[in-house]
Amino acid sequence: MSTESLTPQEALIFSMITISAVDREISDEELRRIGSIVAELPPFAGYNKDWLVDEAQACGRFLAKPDGLKTVLSLIKAALPERLYETAYVLAAEVAASDLEVRAEEVRCLELLAEALELDKLTCAALERAARARHQTV
């Protein structure tokens, strides 16, 4: 990974890691969900999931810098074709919902991601609801 740009797959991973790390507590459930998303979903076909830890660490290094969140959001947008903006958002929402407790910091991060990707509120609400619905228990 270059320090100046990300691949689309890296950008999707950064969106998930960022939402998970924003409350300074990455839960085991969030980590499991990120791993299963990378292992199962089409955007990650051919992606070597052994690199996932490296991507998470790289994202953490960006986030730890001054204006880190702003930088990461800019990198995500720059790396993704517009058709994957909703994908980045729904994957972040999926990770936020995975532990069944979406914290205020995660909500704010989702708002910032939506703003960076220029997604409308109705689309975001639908994507968030879908993510929450997938994690409900019987």
C-alpha positions as protocol buffer text, in pm:
chain_id: "A"
residue {
  index: 1
  type: MET
  ca { x: 0 y: 0 z: 0 }
}
residue {
  index: 2
  type: SER
  ca { x: 128 y: 343 z: -92 }
}
residue {
  index: 3
  type: THR
  ca { x: 111 y: 611 z: 173 }
}
residue {
  index: 4
  type: GLU
  ca { x: -63 y: 838 z: -77 }
}
residue {
  index: 5
  type: SER
  ca { x: -329 y: 610 z: -223 }
}
residue {
  index: 6
  type: LEU
  ca { x: -526 y: 295 z: -155 }
}
residue {
  index: 7
  type: THR
  ca { x: -665 y: 23 z: -376 }
}
residue {
  index: 8
  type: PRO
  ca { x: -1044 y: -5 z: -376 }
}
residue {
  index: 9
  type: GLN
  ca { x: -1020 y: -315 z: -155 }
}
residue {
  index: 10
  type: GLU
  ca { x: -795 y: -134 z: 91 }
}
residue {
  index: 11
  type: ALA
  ca { x: -1038 y: 159 z: 97 }
}
residue {
  index: 12
  type: LEU
  ca { x: -1327 y: -74 z: 184 }
}
residue {
  index: 13
  type: ILE
  ca { x: -1117 y: -228 z: 461 }
}
residue {
  index: 14
  type: PHE
  ca { x: -1024 y: 119 z: 587 }
}
residue {
  index: 15
  type: SER
  ca { x: -1394 y: 209 z: 607 }
}
residue {
  index: 16
  type: MET
  ca { x: -1459 y: -95 z: 827 }
}
residue {
  index: 17
  type: ILE
  ca { x: -1150 y: -52 z: 1045 }
}
residue {
  index: 18
  type: THR
  ca { x: -1221 y: 318 z: 1092 }
}
residue {
  index: 19
  type: ILE
  ca { x: -1576 y: 263 z: 1214 }
}
residue {
  index: 20
  type: SER
  ca { x: -1454 y: -12 z: 1444 }
}
residue {
  index: 21
  type: ALA
  ca { x: -1170 y: 195 z: 1589 }
}
residue {
  index: 22
  type: VAL
  ca { x: -1350 y: 528 z: 1623 }
}
residue {
  index: 23
  type: ASP
  ca { x: -1470 y: 450 z: 1977 }
}
residue {
  index: 24
  type: ARG
  ca { x: -1117 y: 336 z: 2067 }
}
residue {
  index: 25
  type: GLU
  ca { x: -1245 y: -14 z: 2132 }
}
residue {
  index: 26
  type: ILE
  ca { x: -1243 y: -277 z: 1858 }
}
residue {
  index: 27
  type: SER
  ca { x: -1461 y: -563 z: 1977 }
}
residue {
  index: 28
  type: ASP
  ca { x: -1397 y: -927 z: 1894 }
}
residue {
  index: 29
  type: GLU
  ca { x: -1733 y: -935 z: 1718 }
}
residue {
  index: 30
  type: GLU
  ca { x: -1633 y: -641 z: 1498 }
}
residue {
  index: 31
  type: LEU
  ca { x: -1304 y: -810 z: 1408 }
}
residue {
  index: 32
  type: ARG
  ca { x: -1481 y: -1137 z: 1326 }
}
residue {
  index: 33
  type: ARG
  ca { x: -1729 y: -951 z: 1108 }
}
residue {
  index: 34
  type: ILE
  ca { x: -1457 y: -770 z: 916 }
}
residue {
  index: 35
  type: GLY
  ca { x: -1279 y: -1101 z: 859 }
}
residue {
  index: 36
  type: SER
  ca { x: -1594 y: -1273 z: 735 }
}
residue {
  index: 37
  type: ILE
  ca { x: -1680 y: -982 z: 505 }
}
residue {
  index: 38
  type: VAL
  ca { x: -1334 y: -996 z: 348 }
}
residue {
  index: 39
  type: ALA
  ca { x: -1355 y: -1374 z: 315 }
}
residue {
  index: 40
  type: GLU
  ca { x: -1705 y: -1383 z: 166 }
}
residue {
  index: 41
  type: LEU
  ca { x: -1801 y: -1075 z: -35 }
}
residue {
  index: 42
  type: PRO
  ca { x: -1735 y: -1024 z: -408 }
}
residue {
  index: 43
  type: PRO
  ca { x: -1538 y: -698 z: -376 }
}
residue {
  index: 44
  type: PHE
  ca { x: -1267 y: -899 z: -201 }
}
residue {
  index: 45
  type: ALA
  ca { x: -1245 y: -1185 z: -452 }
}
residue {
  index: 46
  type: GLY
  ca { x: -880 y: -1261 z: -500 }
}
residue {
  index: 47
  type: TYR
  ca { x: -779 y: -1049 z: -202 }
}
residue {
  index: 48
  type: ASN
  ca { x: -523 y: -1222 z: 20 }
}
residue {
  index: 49
  type: LYS
  ca { x: -688 y: -1195 z: 361 }
}
residue {
  index: 50
  type: ASP
  ca { x: -348 y: -1249 z: 524 }
}
residue {
  index: 51
  type: TRP
  ca { x: -291 y: -881 z: 444 }
}
residue {
  index: 52
  type: LEU
  ca { x: -592 y: -776 z: 651 }
}
residue {
  index: 53
  type: VAL
  ca { x: -386 y: -724 z: 969 }
}
residue {
  index: 54
  type: ASP
  ca { x: -138 y: -510 z: 774 }
}
residue {
  index: 55
  type: GLU
  ca { x: -423 y: -296 z: 638 }
}
residue {
  index: 56
  type: ALA
  ca { x: -573 y: -257 z: 985 }
}
residue {
  index: 57
  type: GLN
  ca { x: -238 y: -143 z: 1122 }
}
residue {
  index: 58
  type: ALA
  ca { x: -185 y: 98 z: 832 }
}
residue {
  index: 59
  type: CYS
  ca { x: -530 y: 246 z: 891 }
}
residue {
  index: 60
  type: GLY
  ca { x: -451 y: 281 z: 1261 }
}
residue {
  index: 61
  type: ARG
  ca { x: -130 y: 469 z: 1180 }
}
residue {
  index: 62
  type: PHE
  ca { x: -324 y: 716 z: 965 }
}
residue {
  index: 63
  type: LEU
  ca { x: -592 y: 759 z: 1231 }
}
residue {
  index: 64
  type: ALA
  ca { x: -332 y: 829 z: 1500 }
}
residue {
  index: 65
  type: LYS
  ca { x: -198 y: 1134 z: 1314 }
}
residue {
  index: 66
  type: PRO
  ca { x: -338 y: 1485 z: 1345 }
}
residue {
  index: 67
  type: ASP
  ca { x: -644 y: 1511 z: 1117 }
}
residue {
  index: 68
  type: GLY
  ca { x: -620 y: 1133 z: 1079 }
}
residue {
  index: 69
  type: LEU
  ca { x: -991 y: 1071 z: 1034 }
}
residue {
  index: 70
  type: LYS
  ca { x: -1015 y: 1343 z: 771 }
}
residue {
  index: 71
  type: THR
  ca { x: -715 y: 1194 z: 589 }
}
residue {
  index: 72
  type: VAL
  ca { x: -859 y: 842 z: 596 }
}
residue {
  index: 73
  type: LEU
  ca { x: -1196 y: 961 z: 466 }
}
residue {
  index: 74
  type: SER
  ca { x: -1021 y: 1144 z: 182 }
}
residue {
  index: 75
  type: LEU
  ca { x: -815 y: 835 z: 97 }
}
residue {
  index: 76
  type: ILE
  ca { x: -1129 y: 619 z: 94 }
}
residue {
  index: 77
  type: LYS
  ca { x: -1313 y: 853 z: -142 }
}
residue {
  index: 78
  type: ALA
  ca { x: -1013 y: 891 z: -374 }
}
residue {
  index: 79
  type: ALA
  ca { x: -962 y: 516 z: -402 }
}
residue {
  index: 80
  type: LEU
  ca { x: -1320 y: 415 z: -475 }
}
residue {
  index: 81
  type: PRO
  ca { x: -1515 y: 442 z: -796 }
}
residue {
  index: 82
  type: GLU
  ca { x: -1847 y: 612 z: -726 }
}
residue {
  index: 83
  type: ARG
  ca { x: -2034 y: 281 z: -771 }
}
residue {
  index: 84
  type: LEU
  ca { x: -1861 y: 152 z: -454 }
}
residue {
  index: 85
  type: TYR
  ca { x: -1947 y: 448 z: -230 }
}
residue {
  index: 86
  type: GLU
  ca { x: -2260 y: 277 z: -100 }
}
residue {
  index: 87
  type: THR
  ca { x: -2061 y: -44 z: -53 }
}
residue {
  index: 88
  type: ALA
  ca { x: -1809 y: 134 z: 168 }
}
residue {
  index: 89
  type: TYR
  ca { x: -2090 y: 285 z: 371 }
}
residue {
  index: 90
  type: VAL
  ca { x: -2289 y: -34 z: 416 }
}
residue {
  index: 91
  type: LEU
  ca { x: -1978 y: -230 z: 515 }
}
residue {
  index: 92
  type: ALA
  ca { x: -1898 y: 32 z: 779 }
}
residue {
  index: 93
  type: ALA
  ca { x: -2260 y: 20 z: 901 }
}
residue {
  index: 94
  type: GLU
  ca { x: -2242 y: -360 z: 908 }
}
residue {
  index: 95
  type: VAL
  ca { x: -1937 y: -353 z: 1133 }
}
residue {
  index: 96
  type: ALA
  ca { x: -2093 y: -89 z: 1359 }
}
residue {
  index: 97
  type: ALA
  ca { x: -2407 y: -303 z: 1395 }
}
residue {
  index: 98
  type: SER
  ca { x: -2221 y: -631 z: 1447 }
}
residue {
  index: 99
  type: ASP
  ca { x: -2192 y: -596 z: 1825 }
}
residue {
  index: 100
  type: LEU
  ca { x: -2558 y: -483 z: 1848 }
}
residue {
  index: 101
  type: GLU
  ca { x: -2457 y: -152 z: 2005 }
}
residue {
  index: 102
  type: VAL
  ca { x: -2393 y: 143 z: 1776 }
}
residue {
  index: 103
  type: ARG
  ca { x: -2221 y: 406 z: 1987 }
}
residue {
  index: 104
  type: ALA
  ca { x: -2243 y: 782 z: 1937 }
}
residue {
  index: 105
  type: GLU
  ca { x: -1887 y: 791 z: 1800 }
}
residue {
  index: 106
  type: GLU
  ca { x: -1979 y: 532 z: 1538 }
}
residue {
  index: 107
  type: VAL
  ca { x: -2291 y: 726 z: 1440 }
}
residue {
  index: 108
  type: ARG
  ca { x: -2083 y: 1040 z: 1396 }
}
residue {
  index: 109
  type: CYS
  ca { x: -1820 y: 853 z: 1195 }
}
residue {
  index: 110
  type: LEU
  ca { x: -2092 y: 715 z: 966 }
}
residue {
  index: 111
  type: GLU
  ca { x: -2220 y: 1071 z: 919 }
}
residue {
  index: 112
  type: LEU
  ca { x: -1870 y: 1188 z: 826 }
}
residue {
  index: 113
  type: LEU
  ca { x: -1826 y: 895 z: 586 }
}
residue {
  index: 114
  type: ALA
  ca { x: -2161 y: 973 z: 422 }
}
residue {
  index: 115
  type: GLU
  ca { x: -2060 y: 1337 z: 389 }
}
residue {
  index: 116
  type: ALA
  ca { x: -1721 y: 1248 z: 240 }
}
residue {
  index: 117
  type: LEU
  ca { x: -1884 y: 1011 z: -10 }
}
residue {
  index: 118
  type: GLU
  ca { x: -2169 y: 1253 z: -81 }
}
residue {
  index: 119
  type: LEU
  ca { x: -2440 y: 999 z: 5 }
}
residue {
  index: 120
  type: ASP
  ca { x: -2791 y: 1124 z: 75 }
}
residue {
  index: 121
  type: LYS
  ca { x: -2962 y: 1069 z: 409 }
}
residue {
  index: 122
  type: LEU
  ca { x: -3234 y: 840 z: 272 }
}
residue {
  index: 123
  type: THR
  ca { x: -2981 y: 605 z: 115 }
}
residue {
  index: 124
  type: CYS
  ca { x: -2778 y: 601 z: 437 }
}
residue {
  index: 125
  type: ALA
  ca { x: -3085 y: 527 z: 648 }
}
residue {
  index: 126
  type: ALA
  ca { x: -3176 y: 233 z: 424 }
}
residue {
  index: 127
  type: LEU
  ca { x: -2822 y: 94 z: 435 }
}
residue {
  index: 128
  type: GLU
  ca { x: -2804 y: 131 z: 813 }
}
residue {
  index: 129
  type: ARG
  ca { x: -3140 y: -40 z: 861 }
}
residue {
  index: 130
  type: ALA
  ca { x: -3033 y: -329 z: 641 }
}
residue {
  index: 131
  type: ALA
  ca { x: -2712 y: -370 z: 841 }
}
residue {
  index: 132
  type: ARG
  ca { x: -2902 y: -367 z: 1173 }
}
residue {
  index: 133
  type: ALA
  ca { x: -3158 y: -616 z: 1042 }
}
residue {
  index: 134
  type: ARG
  ca { x: -2884 y: -863 z: 949 }
}
residue {
  index: 135
  type: HIS
  ca { x: -2762 y: -874 z: 1310 }
}
residue {
  index: 136
  type: GLN
  ca { x: -3090 y: -923 z: 1493 }
}
residue {
  index: 137
  type: THR
  ca { x: -3130 y: -1238 z: 1697 }
}
residue {
  index: 138
  type: VAL
  ca { x: -3437 y: -1455 z: 1739 }
}
